Amino acid sequence: MKKILTAVIAAVMPFAPATAATCWKTTAVEAAQIRDFEMMLMVSALRCRATGNNFLASYNEFIRDKRDALTQVNDELREHFRSVAGPVGALGAYDNYVTALANVYGAGADGLACRDLQSITDAANALPATRAALLELSDAAGITPHLSGPRCDVVLAVAKGDQRDGEQARQAPVTVAARGPAD
């Protein structure tokens, strides 16, 4: 069993650095969640302006008042894409990500009418202009970030079979532990 476990770990180890370089760290996941939230509001404000719930002016206030926190989030996302696509491909990867994100909300936000989105925008305007406050509101709004790859914080366990008097009594599945880089 030890030989099999050692062989599995040895076979997977060469892939760890590549996975670590392309996975989403916690800071980038949070930034993606906030950017997702902001994109939902932007696309919805544009889409809803022809309805009785035109909140475009409220959305623009949100952008003005939270500019520093939103800029920080975008910088974190750009850094993520620089680490994934390199300095040359980073801008294109970021642009593709943001375009795909906008397309998610083109037909509306699931389960939310324009009046709901107007209320969410009003709530966002009432918050302090901090990244933490935006993250908390995006959590409350049920935003799950759309990620273009795996998260770094996924951990798999390594299991061993029971040993009795030098013989293996049963075999447990073997899974390799992996953890991406910490933030």
LINQUIDA-V302725 format. One record per pair of residues at least 6 apart in sequence whose C-alpha atoms are under 6 Angstrom apart, sorted by sequence separation. I is the first residue (numbers start at 0). GAP is how many residues later the second one is. If there is no record, write none. Layout:
i = (I	I)
gap = (GAP	GAP)
//
This chain:
i = (47	162	161	81	80	160	44	160	44	160	159	158	157	157	156	157	157	156	155	154	154	152	151	30	27	52	68	21	52	68	54	61	65	39	47	33	36	32	31	22	22	23	24	22	23	22	19)
gap = (6	6	7	8	9	9	10	10	11	11	12	15	16	17	18	18	19	20	21	23	24	26	28	42	49	61	61	62	62	62	63	63	63	65	66	101	101	112	113	126	127	127	127	128	128	129	160)
//
